[in-house]
């Protein structure tokens, strides 16, 4: 079973196909990812995840694996979108809250409408601010798993290392354009 999270973008090759030409019964050729973005063995150190938009997809896979294995680490997810209307996977996040013993998901909206009452900004900003507090309190900083657009991933490395997270505790996957 395959699960896809696809953001429809004006002029996007796949977006155009899905929104205009796709029909029931079409055959698609799908290849698996070529990278090695996966959970690293870290003992019981906390794991924090930072997702930008559809970068949530591989992180959900990792979180589901942690739930399946019964991993006990404290776990956080910082999930960022540009506008609240772009939030997705609410049921999946609720299921993880029930399945993982010490899991919390924070949704961050970059450009909120007046009705939004949650966190504002980027998931990187929120995660780095909370890591700075955590590092000051206990000295033990979590491992970070980051997936999203390249500028967000670059910002995560800069912000996290600035608050003392060792670079070998940051694992990342950047989006890449497929033509």
N, C-alpha and C positions, 0 to 999 in steps of 0.2 A: 504494500500500500504506500503510495506516495502522497505527500501533502505539500501544497505550494502556497506561498504567500506572495502575491504579485501586486505591485503598485502600478496602476495604469497611468502612464505618462504620455502627454501629447507628443506625437511623433516617435514614440518608442516602437521599435520593431515588433516586439512581442505584444506590447499594448495595442498596437494597431491591428495585429492579427486577432487577438482575443476579443477586442471590442467591435470589430467590423466584419472579419471574414470567418472566424472559427465556427464550425458546425459540428453537431453531434455525429460521432463516427469518424472524425478526422483522426489520422494517425500522426502522432508526434514521435520523433526520435529524441530520447532523453539520455544524456550521459551523466555519470556520477561526478561528484566534485573531485578535483585532482589534488587538493591540499591535504594537510594533516592537522587541521584545526579540531582538537579533541581535548577532553579533560586530561590534565596532567596529574600524576600521583603527587599529592602534597600532604600526606598524613591527614591530620584533622584541622588544618588551617582553613579558616572561612574562605568561601568562594563567592565573589561578587561578579555579576554579569552586567555589561553595558551594551544596550541595543539601540541602534538608530533605525527606525522604520522596519523594513522587512529583514533587517539584520537580526531581528528576533528569532527568525526561523532556526538557524543552527544552535542558538542558545537554548531554545525550547527543547531541542533534541537532547542537549547535554543535561538540562534540568530533568527531563523525563528519565534519562538513564540514571541520574542520581537517585530519583525516587524509586526506580526499579531495583537498584542495588541496596537501597536503604541507607544511603550515605547520611551520616549524622551532622555534618558540618553546618554551622550557621551559613545561610545562603541569602543573598540579596539580588534583586534584579532592578536595574534602572533602565526603563524603557521610554525612549523619547520619540516624539512625533512633532511635526510642525504645527498642526492644528488638531484639536480634539476629535474632529470628525474622522481623522486617520487612525484612531486607536482601534486595534483589532485583537483577537485572541483572548478576550476577556474570560471566556469559559475555560480555556486551557490554563490560564493563570490561576483561576479559582481552584481548579483541580490540583494544581501543584501546591497551592497553599494548604490543601487538605493532605496531600501525599508526602510532602517534605516536612519534617518535624520543626525546623527552625528556618522557615522561608518567608520572605517579605518581598512584594513587588511594588515598586514606585513608578508611577507614570508621570512623565514630565512633558509639558507642552511648551513649545518655543514661542508660538504666537497664539495665545489663548483668546477666546471670546470672553465677554463679561460674565458669562455664566460659569466659567471654569473656576473652581475653587482649590485645585490641587497645585502641585509644584510647577513653577514657571522657569524656563531656561532650557538647558540641555542636560541630557543624562550624564554627560561628562562632568559638568559643573557640580551637579548634586552629588555624584559619587566621590569626586575629589574632595569636596567640602566635608563629607561624612568620613572619608578615610583620614583626613587631617585630624578630626576630632578623635577617631578611634586610635590612631597612632599615638596621639598625645596621652590617651587614657591608659592603654595597655601595652603599647609598643609593638603589638603583633598586627601587621597589616595583612589583609586577605590577598589571595590570588585573584587576578582580574581576567575576565574573558570579554573581549570587546569585538563587536561586529557591526559594521555599518559603512557609510561612505568614507573614502580615504581621508577627507579633512577631519571628520569626527575621530577616526582612529588616531591620526597624528595628534589631535588635540588631547586625546586620552593619554597617550604616552607622555606628552609634555606636562599635563596637569597632575598625573599620578606620580611621576618621578619627582616633580616639584614638592609634593607632600611626603616624600620619603619612600614610596613604593619601589622596591628593587625592580629593575627592568626584567629580570628573569621570572618575576611573578606576574608579568603582563603577557597575555596570550591574545593574539588578534588575527582577525580575518577582514580584509578590505573587500568592498564590492569592486567588481571589475566590469567594464562594459563589454558586452559580447556583440560583435557585428556580423 
